[in-house]
Amino acid sequence: MNQKPRFTLEIYTAALFCFCVILTVLLGIQQPAMLWLLIPAVLAIGVVFWFSGWRLRQSIARHVQCSVFENSPVQASLAELLLPVVVLRGKTIVWYNDAFRQMLLDGQDVLLSPINKVLPGLELRQCATSAGQVLEQGGRRYNMFASTNQQELTVVYLVDETELRQQAAEYQATRPAYMIIEIDGYAEQFSDLKDSEIARLMEGLNLILETFIGKTTGFLRRITNARYIAVVEERHMKAIVDSKFEILDKVRNLGGNVNLTLSIGVGRGGKTLRQCQEMAQQSLDMALGRGGDQAAVKTPDGFEFYGGVSRSVEKRSKVKSRIIATALTDLIRQSDSVIIMGHRMSDLDSLGAAIGVLSICKGLDVPAAIAIRREATLAASLLHVFEQAGFEEDFIAPDVALDAITPNTLLVVVDTHIKGLLESRDVYEACQQVVVIDHHRKALDHIDNAVLFFHEPYASSTCELVSELLQYVNGGKQKPTALEAEALLAGIMLDTRNFGLHTGVRTFEAAAYLRRMGAMTEHVKLLFNSSLEEYTAKSSLVEHADIYMGCAISMSGELPPDMAVAVPQAANDLLTIEGVGASFVAVQKGSGVNISARSMGAVNVQVIMEYLGGGGHLTMAGAQMRDTTIQEAEVKIRQAIARYREEQQKAAQEEAKA
């Protein structure tokens, strides 16, 4: 009983046949003339053995398939069971009931055959789990469950779930997905157009949207001048996502001289329609926070983004800045103290914006300080200027700031909205009230508990936003000092690369205001000067750059802490090389790699950096890769660039077809 039945039977049969062959050989040696009779006889015996074995299996099958087994009530109950049941010893079939024969064998008998010939792909270990194993057999889908007893016999039950799974699939396919569609910058885009031009654009847009939703079983409704809602079934939402929201390209090509784009927020996979609507609103906020002209899809698993190839639409109205300035003033006055903090490795924009907020606090006579790590900053030149001017006490270490926090302390975060990039996560978690002022495109790990969130991705820099706020504090009576104005102007010049990129009307208005406040451009220019060592490090990074798919890539080992400023400077300088649309400079930093990415606008470095876990702007982005060598980082950067170029090519082909 320790051997498998089929294996034992085959051993006995093979031994008997070999014995006959040996006897035939011996007799043939003694009398060769008898071979003509012996060989046909042996072949005949082999045929008889095979036929007898087949008859034996048929007989055994008929015997064990009866409704009553000898002294076996368990087998009798399985025989009467309506579910298909098969009993295995090892992987050999030793018994099955009539339902199994009729539903899976078409009335045939396969006793003592391997189970994998009858049910290909069967895994007994998976069948023994609570979920079982689903297999398709004869056009039907069965969920198979197995149990093993002490005699190593395995009983496999088959449950026909064909209709149930068809209904479940249909249920999932008809689940509603909620979609909110908004025209980017509607008030700014259409304010200067004639009524006839507006009518023409809206007619074209409505036709595109109606055709887009008309391919589905859903509906579309316009609820405001700039916003639509749509509800479609999940089966059609999947097709829309697979096409990567091609409607974005169609609308972009419709505008002509007008930069007409859409932002789309989608909620899918929610338990209720209301939950899908809330997810869609969150998705739309993310799409708008990332600059618009894209679709954000939220599911229970997180966000996905599509599009985002256009520049943000500049908002010319300053109403929001005036409202934010009033709200910020009230929050500061109600606080015992204010701590201002930027991102790790703070730059001129981060520190300049912090100095601007500090100026507001001083004008309101509220104690305030900037939390910054002096040993880890890219704005050491600006910090040194203020320390020489006697403002050293305005800058404190994060550990010192942590000890000064009270329940009524206000934290103002500038130039970042991502928790993981804060100068000090501990300071953020210790403060109960948080204000965020930032211009970077919205990311997933954003600060979600801010009482005031001033986020404008169209702006050139955070210093531009703070400069606007300064103009409305105390009714415009509060004025920054010339030194503070120069700090703000330095931040604007850094992020715009001396007003060459990502500038708008309000950028120059902010710069003009700072100039009126006494900012001297020649003094600001001195803040960008580098030492000979920094210049040498930057030159080395540029020299060792490699061109890949129109992008310059420079990799380096770990640099001294005081040489960190050379990395973004090298990325900027690489853009001046002919044929380079974007630059990526990566340096080893401990066990990880820091990447600085820049572009002239034709390449969206934000998207590429998001592939690597980072983010930023269309023309300026970065990423910090942990537990990665510089060689591994280079491979991942090249893969991200290739992926981006491939998606660009597909989008161009689809646009050409359209």
JOBEL-V159569 format. One record per residue. N is the residue number from 1. OMEGA is omega in whole degrees, 0 to 359 (NA if undefined). BURIAL is I if it has 16 or more other C-alpha atoms within 10 Angstrom, else O. Layout:
# JOBEL-V159569
N:OMEGA:BURIAL, N:OMEGA:BURIAL
This chain:
# JOBEL-V159569
1:181:O, 2:180:O, 3:178:O, 4:184:O, 5:183:I, 6:181:I, 7:179:O, 8:180:O, 9:181:O, 10:177:O, 11:180:O, 12:181:O, 13:180:O, 14:179:O, 15:179:O, 16:180:O, 17:178:I, 18:178:O, 19:178:O, 20:180:O, 21:180:I, 22:178:O, 23:180:O, 24:180:I, 25:180:O, 26:179:O, 27:179:O, 28:178:I, 29:181:O, 30:181:O, 31:182:O, 32:182:O, 33:182:O, 34:183:O, 35:181:O, 36:178:O, 37:184:O, 38:182:I, 39:175:O, 40:181:O, 41:179:O, 42:178:I, 43:179:O, 44:178:O, 45:178:O, 46:178:I, 47:180:O, 48:178:O, 49:181:I, 50:181:O, 51:180:O, 52:177:O, 53:178:O, 54:178:O, 55:180:O, 56:178:O, 57:178:I, 58:181:O, 59:179:O, 60:180:I, 61:180:I, 62:182:O, 63:185:O, 64:180:I, 65:179:I, 66:185:O, 67:181:O, 68:176:I, 69:179:O, 70:175:O, 71:183:O, 72:177:O, 73:179:O, 74:179:O, 75:179:I, 76:180:I, 77:178:O, 78:181:I, 79:181:I, 80:182:O, 81:181:O, 82:177:O, 83:174:I, 84:180:I, 85:176:I, 86:179:I, 87:183:I, 88:166:I, 89:191:I, 90:175:I, 91:180:I, 92:179:I, 93:177:I, 94:178:I, 95:172:I, 96:181:I, 97:185:I, 98:179:I, 99:177:I, 100:181:I, 101:185:I, 102:187:O, 103:184:O, 104:183:I, 105:182:O, 106:177:O, 107:180:O, 108:177:O, 109:181:I, 110:182:I, 111:181:I, 112:175:I, 113:176:I, 114:182:I, 115:182:I, 116:175:O, 117:180:O, 118:180:O, 119:180:O, 120:178:O, 121:181:O, 122:177:I, 123:185:O, 124:179:I, 125:179:O, 126:178:O, 127:182:I, 128:178:I, 129:181:O, 130:180:O, 131:181:O, 132:178:I, 133:180:I, 134:177:I, 135:177:I, 136:182:O, 137:179:O, 138:179:O, 139:178:O, 140:179:O, 141:182:I, 142:170:I, 143:189:I, 144:178:I, 145:184:I, 146:174:I, 147:183:I, 148:177:O, 149:186:O, 150:179:O, 151:178:O, 152:173:O, 153:181:I, 154:177:I, 155:181:I, 156:177:I, 157:180:I, 158:179:I, 159:180:I, 160:182:I, 161:185:O, 162:182:O, 163:181:O, 164:181:O, 165:175:O, 166:178:O, 167:179:O, 168:178:O, 169:179:O, 170:178:O, 171:179:O, 172:182:O, 173:182:O, 174:177:O, 175:183:I, 176:172:I, 177:185:I, 178:184:I, 179:175:I, 180:183:I, 181:182:I, 182:176:I, 183:183:I, 184:175:I, 185:185:I, 186:184:I, 187:181:O, 188:185:O, 189:188:I, 190:185:O, 191:184:O, 192:182:O, 193:174:O, 194:181:O, 195:180:O, 196:178:O, 197:178:O, 198:180:O, 199:180:O, 200:180:O, 201:182:I, 202:177:O, 203:178:O, 204:180:O, 205:180:I, 206:180:O, 207:179:O, 208:181:I, 209:180:I, 210:177:O, 211:181:O, 212:180:O, 213:181:I, 214:177:O, 215:182:O, 216:175:I, 217:182:O, 218:181:I, 219:180:O, 220:177:I, 221:174:O, 222:186:O, 223:173:O, 224:179:O, 225:187:O, 226:187:O, 227:176:I, 228:169:I, 229:178:I, 230:175:I, 231:181:I, 232:178:I, 233:183:I, 234:180:I, 235:179:I, 236:177:I, 237:178:I, 238:178:O, 239:179:O, 240:179:I, 241:179:O, 242:178:O, 243:179:O, 244:175:I, 245:181:I, 246:178:I, 247:179:I, 248:180:I, 249:181:I, 250:180:I, 251:179:I, 252:180:I, 253:182:I, 254:191:I, 255:184:I, 256:179:O, 257:180:O, 258:180:O, 259:184:I, 260:180:I, 261:179:I, 262:167:I, 263:186:I, 264:174:I, 265:185:I, 266:172:I, 267:181:I, 268:179:I, 269:179:I, 270:181:I, 271:180:O, 272:178:O, 273:177:I, 274:178:O, 275:176:O, 276:179:I, 277:178:I, 278:178:I, 279:179:I, 280:178:I, 281:177:I, 282:179:I, 283:179:I, 284:177:I, 285:178:I, 286:181:I, 287:179:I, 288:179:I, 289:179:I, 290:174:I, 291:179:I, 292:182:I, 293:179:I, 294:177:I, 295:175:I, 296:182:I, 297:178:I, 298:174:I, 299:176:I, 300:180:O, 301:180:O, 302:185:O, 303:168:I, 304:185:O, 305:180:I, 306:180:I, 307:180:I, 308:182:I, 309:182:I, 310:174:I, 311:178:I, 312:178:I, 313:182:I, 314:176:I, 315:184:I, 316:180:O, 317:180:O, 318:181:O, 319:181:O, 320:179:O, 321:180:I, 322:180:I, 323:180:O, 324:180:I, 325:179:I, 326:180:I, 327:179:O, 328:179:I, 329:179:I, 330:180:O, 331:180:I, 332:181:I, 333:182:O, 334:184:O, 335:174:I, 336:181:O, 337:181:I, 338:173:I, 339:181:I, 340:186:I, 341:177:I, 342:181:I, 343:177:I, 344:184:I, 345:185:I, 346:178:I, 347:182:I, 348:179:I, 349:180:I, 350:182:I, 351:178:I, 352:178:I, 353:178:I, 354:178:I, 355:177:I, 356:178:I, 357:177:I, 358:178:I, 359:178:I, 360:181:I, 361:179:I, 362:179:O, 363:180:O, 364:178:I, 365:177:O, 366:180:I, 367:182:I, 368:178:I, 369:180:I, 370:178:I, 371:184:I, 372:176:I, 373:183:I, 374:183:I, 375:182:O, 376:179:O, 377:176:I, 378:182:I, 379:182:I, 380:181:I, 381:179:I, 382:179:I, 383:180:I, 384:180:O, 385:181:O, 386:177:I, 387:178:O, 388:180:O, 389:176:O, 390:181:O, 391:183:O, 392:182:O, 393:179:O, 394:184:O, 395:183:I, 396:177:I, 397:180:I, 398:179:I, 399:177:O, 400:179:O, 401:181:I, 402:180:I, 403:184:O, 404:184:O, 405:175:I, 406:178:O, 407:182:O, 408:178:O, 409:179:I, 410:176:I, 411:177:I, 412:180:I, 413:182:I, 414:173:I, 415:170:I, 416:175:I, 417:183:I, 418:184:I, 419:184:I, 420:182:O, 421:182:I, 422:177:I, 423:178:I, 424:178:I, 425:181:O, 426:179:O, 427:180:I, 428:183:I, 429:181:O, 430:182:O, 431:182:I, 432:180:I, 433:184:I, 434:173:I, 435:180:I, 436:175:I, 437:186:I, 438:179:I, 439:181:I, 440:179:I, 441:189:I, 442:180:I, 443:187:I, 444:184:O, 445:184:O, 446:177:O, 447:187:I, 448:181:O, 449:183:O, 450:176:I, 451:177:O, 452:185:I, 453:180:I, 454:187:I, 455:181:I, 456:183:I, 457:178:I, 458:187:I, 459:180:I, 460:186:I, 461:175:I, 462:177:I, 463:176:I, 464:180:I, 465:180:I, 466:177:I, 467:177:I, 468:179:I, 469:181:I, 470:183:I, 471:183:I, 472:179:I, 473:180:I, 474:178:O, 475:179:O, 476:182:O, 477:182:O, 478:182:I, 479:174:I, 480:176:I, 481:180:O, 482:180:I, 483:177:I, 484:178:I, 485:178:I, 486:177:I, 487:178:I, 488:179:I, 489:178:I, 490:178:I, 491:178:I, 492:181:I, 493:179:I, 494:186:I, 495:177:I, 496:184:I, 497:180:O, 498:176:O, 499:179:I, 500:184:O, 501:172:I, 502:179:I, 503:175:I, 504:180:I, 505:184:O, 506:176:I, 507:181:I, 508:176:O, 509:178:O, 510:179:I, 511:179:I, 512:178:O, 513:180:I, 514:177:I, 515:177:I, 516:179:O, 517:174:I, 518:180:O, 519:179:I, 520:184:I, 521:180:O, 522:176:O, 523:179:O, 524:181:I, 525:180:O, 526:180:O, 527:182:I, 528:179:I, 529:180:O, 530:178:I, 531:179:O, 532:180:O, 533:179:O, 534:179:I, 535:179:I, 536:179:O, 537:178:I, 538:180:I, 539:179:O, 540:178:O, 541:179:I, 542:183:I, 543:185:O, 544:180:O, 545:179:I, 546:181:O, 547:180:O, 548:177:O, 549:178:O, 550:180:I, 551:177:I, 552:181:I, 553:178:I, 554:181:I, 555:182:I, 556:172:I, 557:185:O, 558:178:I, 559:174:O, 560:182:O, 561:182:O, 562:179:O, 563:185:I, 564:181:I, 565:181:I, 566:184:I, 567:178:I, 568:178:I, 569:178:I, 570:178:I, 571:177:I, 572:182:I, 573:180:O, 574:180:I, 575:180:I, 576:179:O, 577:182:O, 578:178:O, 579:180:O, 580:179:I, 581:179:I, 582:180:I, 583:180:I, 584:179:I, 585:183:I, 586:179:I, 587:177:I, 588:179:I, 589:184:I, 590:178:O, 591:181:O, 592:181:I, 593:175:I, 594:183:I, 595:174:I, 596:184:I, 597:179:I, 598:175:I, 599:178:I, 600:177:I, 601:180:I, 602:179:O, 603:180:I, 604:183:I, 605:176:I, 606:180:I, 607:181:I, 608:179:I, 609:177:I, 610:174:I, 611:184:I, 612:177:I, 613:180:O, 614:180:I, 615:180:I, 616:182:I, 617:178:I, 618:183:I, 619:184:I, 620:182:I, 621:180:I, 622:179:I, 623:176:I, 624:182:I, 625:182:I, 626:177:O, 627:183:O, 628:175:I, 629:181:I, 630:178:I, 631:178:O, 632:179:O, 633:180:I, 634:178:I, 635:182:O, 636:178:O, 637:179:I, 638:178:I, 639:179:O, 640:178:I, 641:179:I, 642:179:O, 643:179:O, 644:180:I, 645:179:I, 646:178:O, 647:175:O, 648:181:O, 649:178:O, 650:180:O, 651:179:I, 652:179:O, 653:179:O, 654:179:O, 655:179:O, 656:178:O, 657:181:O, 658:NA:O
